[in-house]
Amino acid sequence: MKRKLSLLVVIFGFISMGMGIGQAIQVWSPLAWIADTQQAKSIAGEANHREETIQVKPEKERNTTQSKNETPEKGIEINENQSLTEPDRSKSITSVTEEKPPTSTSSTPSTPTTSKSTTQSITLSITGSDGARFLAPAQISLRDGDTVFDALKRATDQNGIQMEYRGAKHTLYVEGIHNLYEFDKGPQSGWMYRVNGVFPNKSAGIFTINNGDRIEWLYTKNLGRDIGAEF
């Protein structure tokens, strides 16, 4: 539209200068061709510029998209040429083995078992003339079937005390202990025994004793009356 208006203005200008219409058209035609050629070049230049712009812009967008979307995943390295390379999987992987602490086996200390003692015993003492103590009350081991005489012999042997006797069983008689004999202190003197406070009227060779009994050997000068014996 602008071109047509320009054409009319130029033609009228030529006519006002004294040219006829035909002459004005002939003069205008080369000018119009030149203008058209320059306009066409300008249009073509703009078209080429637009085409280059259109071609360049997707490349930039594509590169931008590629830089965003092609971010190297974990485990992929980027070399100097921006080429994606996988890590060298030929490297040996050292497996870390969790070491368990040595279990210490603590053995529970065994409680010593205190076996109940089955040993039986009696208490035995020896007292001489006028209350002289030859053997203080002492624990003497007891065996099955022991008699008063068995306990006396075991006690004197263990304590190194002299003892002399005669006979056996029913006729057993103790003559002297600790070198103190019968009749040393008179015609009615000699040795007697007492069990748990009682004077048995039996030979020491046949009177059996029990666990825990208390035996006393006493020297008398008057057939036992001076030590509490009554028959």
Secondary structure, 3 states (H helix, E strand, C coil): CHHHHHHHHHHHHHHHCCCCHHHHHHHHHHHHHHHHHHHHHHHHHHHHHHHHHHHHHHHHHHHHHHHHHCCCCCCCEECCCCCEECCCCCCCCCCCCCCCCCCCCCCCCCCCCCCCCCCEEEEEEEECHHHCEEEEEEEEEECCCCEHHHHHHHHHHHHCCCEEEECCHHHCEEEEECCEECCCCCCCCEEEEEECCECCCCCCCCCECCCCCEEEEEEECCCCHHHCCCC
